[in-house]
Amino acid sequence: MRPIPLLLLLSALALPALSQAAVRVEVLQNRLAHPWSLAFLPDDQGMLITLRGGELKRWQPGKGLSAPISGVPQVWANGQGGLLDVALAPDFAQSRRVWLSYAESDASGKAGTAVGYGRLSEDATQLSNFTVVFRQQPKLSVGNHFGGRLVFDGKGYLFIGLGENNQRPTAQDLSKLQGKVVRLTETGGVPSDNPFVGRTDARPEIWAYGIRNPQGMAMNPWSDALWLNEHGPRGGDEINIPQAGKNYGWPLATHGINYSGLPIPEAKGKTVPGTEPPLYVWPISPGVSGMAFYSAPTFPQWQHKLFIGALKETSLIVLSVDGNQVHEEGRLLEARGKRIRDVRVGPDGYLYVLTDESNGELLRLSPEN
């Protein structure tokens, strides 16, 4: 069982050099209606930005924000649902394929996460031939816990983080796609070596389970492992490393309690035999969101740092990482008081941040020398 690092709640004491360091913040764009994610286009063509209400737009330096890109699927934009993540296919230079995750509903009026791809036109104004390759079944959400993060690994496999739709027991039910990480091929098929392939009592797409509401996912560039963060209930936000066939505990194991102050009914403790303990846990939830490892050569002082947005704490979490271990924690951007939804490392080595507000912002960050 991995040890759980002790969380220092006073971030300025946890990692003082980084927490107190001056950071240059540039506002590149405002008036973004609840932006959720961004993806960089190659060759200085700017970036794609998803807006939770259902629009996909391109932002370019000197040109600003485009009109909505056509061909985006209809989304169920209620509660936490809407247009979620965007990712470029590994072979984007040849295929022009853009992947999207989003909430969709069915005749029951309930919703779940769907994932598909379309071809982006050369002028980036249209997605054509959008094809849905994954649908979370059954549809259970009335507005909560969609997850939706998309990550390709170095072999071209697509990982999708899925929330349990606020239906706790589903995270332990292998016949359902709630509360799971799923793994697909780059065309949406099921890899033959997925851990539950061939089992009649389990969905073959599933890679790992026992997840509550994943909000950030990224590949660790130093260990080649997939890292995931997820919201706990009242307390117990976590970082996990989803491995094939492993159970990450929710709702049997948790460091949190219900928002009412009562225990989680299914919980048996903070650690439970047969489940994986978190790599890192926050006893008081910061509301973790998008995450990015910094391995670019541009700013050496940011090397081996993991940046995570904080929605509730309205800051940017900074973790010092060594391989698959977290050692220290700090905070940036606390004074701005903005809910941070996503953070990415740009091709230029700068950090790009989206704030989740009705007047959301696109920020560019660099350390002050």
C-alpha positions in Angstrom: 0.0 0.0 0.0 1.4 3.4 -0.9 1.9 5.9 1.9 -0.4 9.0 1.7 1.7 12.2 2.0 0.8 14.6 4.8 -0.9 17.6 3.3 0.3 21.0 4.7 -2.7 23.2 4.6 -0.7 26.5 4.7 0.6 26.5 1.2 3.1 29.3 1.8 4.8 27.0 4.3 4.5 24.0 2.1 6.5 25.3 -0.9 7.6 28.8 0.0 9.9 29.5 -2.9 7.3 28.8 -5.5 4.2 30.0 -3.5 5.8 33.4 -2.9 7.5 33.8 -6.3 6.3 36.6 -8.5 4.4 35.4 -11.5 3.7 37.5 -14.6 0.0 37.2 -15.7 -1.2 38.3 -19.1 -4.9 38.4 -19.9 -5.1 37.2 -23.5 -8.9 37.0 -23.7 -11.9 37.7 -21.6 -15.7 37.4 -22.1 -15.5 33.6 -22.3 -18.7 32.1 -21.1 -17.6 29.3 -18.8 -14.6 27.9 -20.8 -13.8 24.3 -20.0 -10.7 23.2 -21.9 -8.2 24.2 -24.6 -6.0 22.4 -27.1 -3.1 23.9 -29.0 -3.1 23.8 -32.8 0.3 23.2 -34.6 2.3 25.7 -36.5 1.3 28.8 -34.4 -2.3 28.5 -35.5 -3.6 29.3 -32.0 -5.7 27.1 -29.9 -9.2 25.6 -29.7 -11.3 26.5 -26.6 -14.5 24.7 -25.5 -17.3 26.7 -23.9 -19.6 24.7 -21.6 -22.7 26.1 -23.3 -21.8 24.2 -26.5 -19.5 26.3 -28.5 -16.0 25.5 -29.8 -13.9 28.5 -30.9 -10.4 29.2 -32.0 -8.2 31.8 -30.4 -5.2 33.3 -32.2 -2.6 35.8 -31.1 -3.4 39.2 -32.7 -6.7 38.0 -34.0 -8.5 37.0 -30.8 -11.5 34.8 -30.7 -13.3 33.3 -33.7 -16.9 32.8 -34.4 -18.2 29.4 -33.3 -16.9 26.5 -35.3 -19.7 24.6 -37.0 -20.3 20.9 -36.9 -20.1 20.5 -33.1 -22.7 18.0 -31.7 -25.7 19.2 -29.7 -24.8 19.1 -26.0 -26.9 18.9 -22.8 -25.9 22.1 -21.1 -27.4 21.8 -17.7 -25.8 21.8 -14.3 -22.2 20.6 -14.7 -23.0 19.3 -18.2 -22.2 20.8 -21.6 -19.3 20.8 -24.0 -16.3 19.6 -22.0 -12.8 18.5 -23.2 -11.1 18.9 -26.5 -8.0 17.0 -27.7 -6.2 16.7 -31.0 -5.6 13.2 -32.4 -2.0 12.0 -32.2 -2.0 12.0 -36.1 -3.7 15.4 -36.3 -1.2 16.7 -38.9 -2.5 14.1 -41.3 -6.1 13.4 -40.1 -7.1 16.9 -38.8 -9.2 14.9 -36.3 -10.4 16.7 -33.2 -11.9 14.8 -30.3 -14.6 16.2 -28.0 -16.3 15.1 -24.8 -19.7 16.4 -23.9 -22.9 15.7 -22.0 -25.9 14.3 -24.0 -29.3 13.3 -22.9 -31.8 10.6 -24.0 -35.6 10.2 -24.0 -35.6 9.8 -20.2 -34.3 13.3 -19.8 -31.2 12.1 -18.0 -27.7 12.6 -19.3 -24.3 11.0 -19.6 -20.9 11.7 -21.2 -20.3 11.1 -24.9 -17.1 11.2 -26.9 -16.5 11.6 -30.6 -14.4 13.2 -33.3 -14.7 15.2 -36.4 -12.3 16.6 -39.1 -11.3 20.2 -38.6 -11.3 22.2 -41.9 -8.0 23.8 -43.0 -9.3 27.2 -42.0 -10.6 25.9 -38.7 -14.1 27.1 -39.2 -15.9 23.7 -39.4 -15.9 20.2 -38.0 -17.1 17.7 -40.6 -18.3 14.1 -40.3 -18.6 14.1 -36.5 -18.7 10.5 -35.3 -19.7 9.5 -31.8 -17.6 6.5 -30.7 -18.5 6.3 -27.0 -21.6 6.8 -24.9 -21.8 6.5 -21.2 -24.5 3.9 -20.4 -27.0 4.0 -18.8 -27.9 7.7 -18.7 -28.2 8.6 -15.1 -27.2 12.2 -14.5 -29.6 15.0 -13.7 -26.7 17.5 -13.9 -23.8 16.2 -11.9 -20.5 14.3 -12.1 -19.8 13.9 -15.8 -16.0 13.8 -15.7 -15.0 14.1 -19.4 -11.2 14.6 -19.5 -9.5 13.1 -22.6 -5.9 12.0 -22.7 -3.9 10.1 -25.4 -0.9 8.1 -24.2 2.4 7.6 -26.1 1.0 4.5 -27.9 -2.1 6.3 -29.2 -4.6 4.9 -26.7 -7.4 7.3 -25.6 -8.3 7.5 -21.9 -11.6 9.0 -20.8 -12.3 10.0 -17.2 -16.0 9.4 -16.3 -17.9 10.6 -13.2 -20.4 8.4 -11.4 -23.3 10.9 -12.2 -23.8 11.4 -8.5 -25.0 7.7 -8.2 -22.4 6.4 -5.8 -22.8 2.6 -6.1 -22.3 2.7 -9.9 -18.6 3.4 -9.4 -18.2 -0.2 -8.2 -20.5 -1.8 -10.8 -18.5 -3.1 -13.7 -21.6 -3.5 -15.8 -22.0 0.3 -15.9 -19.7 3.0 -17.3 -20.2 5.5 -14.4 -17.2 6.2 -12.1 -14.7 4.7 -14.5 -11.6 5.4 -16.6 -12.1 3.8 -20.0 -9.4 3.1 -22.6 -10.1 3.1 -26.3 -8.1 2.9 -29.5 -7.5 6.1 -31.5 -10.5 5.2 -33.7 -12.8 4.4 -30.7 -12.5 0.6 -30.6 -11.8 -1.5 -27.5 -8.2 -2.7 -27.2 -7.9 -6.4 -26.9 -5.7 -6.1 -23.8 -8.1 -4.1 -21.7 -8.4 -5.8 -18.3 -12.1 -6.8 -18.5 -12.2 -8.0 -22.1 -13.9 -11.4 -22.3 -15.8 -11.0 -19.0 -19.6 -11.2 -19.3 -20.2 -9.2 -16.1 -18.1 -6.2 -17.1 -17.9 -3.6 -19.8 -14.8 -4.2 -22.0 -14.0 -0.4 -22.3 -13.2 -0.2 -18.6 -9.6 0.4 -17.6 -10.0 1.3 -13.9 -13.0 1.9 -11.6 -14.1 3.2 -8.2 -13.8 6.9 -9.4 -16.1 9.6 -8.1 -15.8 12.7 -10.3 -12.5 13.0 -12.3 -11.7 16.6 -13.3 -8.0 16.5 -14.4 -5.9 13.9 -16.3 -2.4 14.0 -17.8 0.5 11.8 -18.7 3.4 12.1 -16.3 6.4 12.7 -18.7 8.9 11.3 -16.3 7.2 8.0 -15.5 4.9 7.6 -18.6 2.0 6.9 -16.1 -1.5 8.4 -16.4 -2.3 10.6 -13.5 -5.9 11.6 -12.5 -7.4 14.0 -10.0 -11.0 13.8 -8.8 -13.4 15.6 -6.5 -14.1 14.1 -3.2 -17.4 14.9 -1.5 -16.9 17.2 1.5 -13.2 16.7 1.8 -11.1 14.0 0.1 -10.1 15.4 -3.3 -7.5 12.9 -4.6 -4.8 12.2 -7.1 -4.6 8.6 -8.4 -2.6 6.7 -11.0 -5.2 4.5 -12.8 -3.8 1.1 -13.5 -5.4 -1.8 -15.5 -8.2 -3.4 -13.6 -7.6 -1.6 -10.3 -10.3 -0.4 -7.9 -9.8 3.2 -6.5 -12.3 2.8 -3.8 -15.2 5.2 -4.2 -17.6 5.0 -2.4 -16.2 2.3 -0.2 -13.0 4.2 0.7 -13.0 8.0 1.0 -11.3 10.7 3.1 -14.5 12.8 2.8 -18.0 12.9 4.2 -21.4 14.0 2.8 -22.1 17.7 2.4 -24.7 17.3 5.1 -21.9 16.4 7.5 -23.0 12.8 7.8 -20.8 9.8 6.7 -21.0 8.4 3.2 -23.4 5.5 3.7 -21.3 2.9 1.7 -18.0 4.0 3.2 -16.0 1.5 5.2 -13.0 3.7 6.0 -10.3 5.8 4.5 -8.5 2.7 3.2 -10.3 -0.6 2.4 -8.7 -3.9 1.5 -8.9 -4.6 -2.2 -8.8 -1.0 -3.2 -6.0 1.4 -4.1 -5.2 4.3 -1.7 -4.8 7.7 -3.3 -1.3 8.8 -4.3 -2.2 12.2 -2.7 -5.2 13.5 -0.8 -6.6 16.8 0.4 -8.5 16.5 3.7 -10.1 19.9 2.8 -11.2 19.9 -0.8 -9.7 22.7 -3.0 -12.0 21.7 -5.9 -9.3 20.3 -8.2 -9.7 20.6 -12.0 -7.5 20.5 -15.1 -3.8 19.6 -14.6 -0.5 19.8 -16.5 3.0 18.6 -15.8 5.8 21.0 -16.6 8.7 19.5 -18.6 9.4 22.3 -21.1 12.9 23.8 -21.1 11.6 27.4 -21.2 11.5 28.0 -17.4 13.9 25.7 -15.5 12.4 26.8 -12.1 9.1 25.1 -13.1 10.7 21.8 -14.0 9.2 18.8 -12.2 6.2 20.7 -11.1 2.5 19.7 -11.5 0.0 22.5 -11.9 -3.6 21.9 -11.0 -6.5 24.3 -11.1 -8.6 24.8 -8.0 -12.2 25.8 -8.4 -13.3 26.1 -4.8 -10.0 27.7 -3.6 -9.7 29.9 -6.7 -6.0 29.4 -7.1 -3.4 27.4 -9.0 -2.0 24.5 -7.0 1.7 23.7 -7.6 3.0 20.3 -6.6 6.7 19.2 -6.6 6.9 15.8 -8.3 9.7 13.2 -8.4 8.7 10.3 -10.6 5.4 9.0 -9.3 5.7 10.8 -5.9 4.5 14.2 -4.7 6.7 16.0 -2.1 5.6 19.6 -1.6 2.6 21.8 -2.3 2.2 25.5 -3.0 -0.3 28.0 -4.4 -0.3 30.7 -7.1 -2.9 33.2 -8.3 -4.7 33.3 -5.0 -5.2 37.0 -5.1 -7.1 36.9 -8.4 -10.0 35.0 -6.8 -10.9 33.2 -10.0 -12.2 29.6 -10.4 -9.5 27.9 -12.4 -10.9 25.2 -14.8 -8.0 24.2 -16.9 -4.2 24.6 -17.2 -2.0 23.6 -20.1 1.7 24.0 -21.1 1.9 25.7 -24.4 4.4 24.9 -27.2 6.3 28.1 -26.2 6.7 26.8 -22.6 4.3 29.3 -21.0 1.4 28.2 -18.9 -2.1 28.9 -20.2 -5.0 29.0 -17.8 -8.8 29.2 -18.2 -11.0 30.7 -15.5 -14.5 29.2 -15.1 -16.7 32.3 -14.9 -19.5 33.9 -16.9 -16.8 36.3 -17.9 -14.1 33.8 -18.1 -10.5 34.6 -19.0 -7.6 33.0 -20.9 -4.4 33.8 -19.0 -0.7 33.3 -19.9 1.7 32.8 -17.1 5.4 33.0 -16.8 7.7 33.4 -13.7 9.1 36.9 -13.0 12.8 36.9 -13.2 
